Amino acid sequence: MRRMNRKQYSYHGVVEAGETEEAQKLRFQVELEFVQCLANPNYINFLAQRGFFTKDTFINYLKYLQYWKEPDYAKYLKYPMCLYYLDLLQYESFRKEVVNSQCCKFIDDQMILHWQHYTRKRMKLMETGVSQQGTHTPNSQTSSVIALPQPSATPSPATNMINGFNQGQKV
C-alpha cells in the first residue's frame, strides 16, 4: 500500500484544493485533538457503540490519520499511546470488540497498571544507575548510561488480548 500523508490524501478521497492557511491550522488542531482522544479506551467504546466504526467514511478517516505516525507530526502528540490504538482500529475484529464496555474497561485497567508499574520500575533503574554512576572515578572520560526498562519477553494479559485481534496479520 502506498504511504499516504496529510498533503496527498483526504478521507473523502479527494485532495483538499485551495485550503487557506487558517483552515489548514484549524484542521491540524482538530485532527491532533481527535487522534489524542483515541488514547482513551472509553472514548473508543463511545464511538463504537454509536456505530462510527461501521461507516466506510469514518474508517477511511482513520486510515487517513495514519500520517500522525510520521516523525514530523508525532512530535506534537502528548499521548503516544493513541498511535497504538489508531493502528488497532485499522482491524475490523478490534473495531467489533470495542463495542463491548467490559473489553474497554479491561484495556483501560491494564493501561493504568502498566503506567503504575512502569513508573516504579523506571525509578528503581534510575536510582541504581545514579548509584553506579557515583562509583566512577571523577577524571574518567567515559560517560555512564542509565539503563531504561526494556519490553519484557512475556507480554502482559492486555497485550495478549489486544494482539489476539491481529493474529494472521503481518506487521
MARKE-92337 format. One line per 3 residues: number of its first residue (from 1); their letters; for each residue x, y, z of C-alpha. Coordinates in steps of 0.001 Angstrom, whole numbers, plus 500000, padded with zeros to 6 digits. Example, Ala and Ser with C-alpha at 12.3 -4.5 7.8 and 13.67 -1.06 7.14 Angstrom:
1> AS> 512300,495500,507800  513670,498940,507140
//
This chain:
1> MRR> 500000,500000,500000  501283,503422,499078  502186,505617,502024
4> MNR> 499645,508387,502451  500351,511661,504122  498246,514628,505030
7> KQY> 499032,516539,501848  498192,513705,499439  495055,512175,500857
10> SYH> 491715,513164,502273  489288,510778,503926  486716,511769,501281
13> GVV> 489153,510515,498639  489747,513981,497204  492679,516253,497951
16> EAG> 491530,519499,499539  492419,522146,496953  492851,525807,497792
19> ETE> 492696,525377,501567  493706,528617,503291  496477,528700,505860
22> EAQ> 493898,529448,508557  491845,526397,507515  494991,524227,507486
25> KLR> 495852,525292,511052  492321,524594,512225  492296,521170,510551
28> FQV> 495685,520372,512118  494371,521245,515592  491133,519302,515162
31> ELE> 492918,516211,513845  495562,516405,516586  492879,516586,519257
34> FVQ> 490896,513720,517737  493936,511443,517374  494890,512065,521002
37> CLA> 491337,511240,522117  491974,507747,520762  494332,507155,523709
40> NPN> 491197,506826,525860  489587,503356,525589  486318,504784,526933
43> YIN> 486160,507222,524024  486844,504396,521574  483984,502469,523206
46> FLA> 481748,505550,522870  482489,505762,519138  481937,502020,518669
49> QRG> 478599,501985,520482  477320,504808,518283  478206,502915,515113
52> FFT> 481037,505096,513833  483219,502050,513135  480646,500603,510732
55> KDT> 480782,503594,508376  483219,503431,505462  483792,507191,505562
58> FIN> 484903,507033,509193  487140,504006,508560  488756,505909,505676
61> YLK> 489252,508835,508046  491085,506523,510467  493302,505356,507590
64> YLQ> 493965,508959,506641  495030,509774,510208  497930,507306,509923
67> YWK> 500100,510241,508841  500379,511112,512562  502860,508231,512871
70> EPD> 505386,510184,510817  508008,511952,512988  507102,515393,511609
73> YAK> 503633,515027,513115  504207,512592,516005  506355,515159,517804
76> YLK> 503169,517121,518583  501464,514219,520358  501221,514305,524130
79> YPM> 499745,510791,524398  501710,508462,522074  499517,505513,523089
82> CLY> 496915,506962,520725  499004,505784,517763  498840,502211,519016
85> YLD> 495058,502391,519256  494912,504063,515849  496774,501024,514467
88> LLQ> 494412,498611,516223  491398,500439,514832  492559,499523,511339
91> YES> 491445,495937,512096  487762,495097,511815  487978,492488,514588
94> FRK> 489212,495098,517077  486515,497562,515998  483880,494886,516677
97> EVV> 485267,494002,520109  485471,497551,521464  481681,497822,521306
100> NSQ> 481761,495731,524495  482179,498009,527537  483861,495236,529526
103> CCK> 486549,494881,526869  487338,498594,527033  487300,498561,530841
106> FID> 489821,495716,530792  492066,497604,528351  491796,500750,530476
109> DQM> 492656,498832,533672  495669,497204,532025  496903,500555,530756
112> ILH> 496692,502056,534257  498542,499073,535739  501251,499433,533101
115> WQH> 501739,503103,533961  501911,502368,537692  504446,499569,537415
118> YTR> 506463,501118,534605  506989,504276,536657  508077,502290,539718
121> KRM> 510461,500083,537703  511906,503070,535884  512558,504917,539142
124> KLM> 514382,501861,540535  516524,501606,537414  517324,505292,537507
127> ETG> 518294,505067,541189  520610,502117,540555  522071,503957,537575
130> VSQ> 522776,507024,539719  524378,504922,542476  526534,503125,539891
133> QGT> 527482,506453,538376  528944,507501,541738  531447,504603,541598
136> HTP> 533229,506012,538523  536403,507994,539026  535893,511747,538636
139> NSQ> 538633,512059,535977  537138,509376,533770  536352,510469,530233
142> TSS> 533725,507761,529765  530116,508619,530303  527809,506350,532236
145> VIA> 524479,505429,530767  521341,504894,532800  519575,501799,531549
148> LPQ> 515923,502244,530671  513486,499376,531007  513184,497092,528026
151> PSA> 509940,495397,526998  509552,492081,528770  509832,488854,526833
154> TPS> 506398,487714,528004  503565,490058,527094  501025,491197,529659
157> PAT> 497426,489896,529529  496325,493151,527878  498968,492749,525200
160> NMI> 497843,489184,524589  494249,490307,524318  494942,493243,522043
163> NGF> 497430,491360,519890  494950,488494,519633  492967,490696,517310
166> NQG> 495952,490879,514976  496554,487163,514581  497210,486306,510994
169> QKV> 498261,489860,510206  501879,490574,509365  503362,493637,510981
//
